[in-house]
């Protein structure tokens, strides 16, 4: 009985370790996706602003 309990505890510890590593991986992946998304958004926004500025400058020049 005592041995079974020890094994169960070991199994739970291993399970939590696996879950912890999985969650860490998931968080890392989410952070990477979010960073990529924000970078993409930033590039789109800066591109939009620069294109509108260029258009405004062209209208001023012409």
Residue, then its C-alpha position, 0 to 999 in steps of 0.5 A: x500500500x505504501x509503495x503504491x502511494x509513493x508511486x502515485x506521488x511520483x506519477x503525479x510529480x511527473x505529470x505536473x512536471x510534464x504539464x509545467x513544461x507543456x504550459x511553458x511551451x504554450x506560453x512561449x508560443x503564444x508570446x511569439x505569436x503575439x509579438x509577431x502579430x504586434x510587429x506585423x500590425x506595427x509595420x502595417x500601421x507605419x506603412x499606412x502612415x508613411x503612405x498617407x504622408x507621401x500622398x499628402x506631400x505629393x498633393x502639397x508639391x503638385 
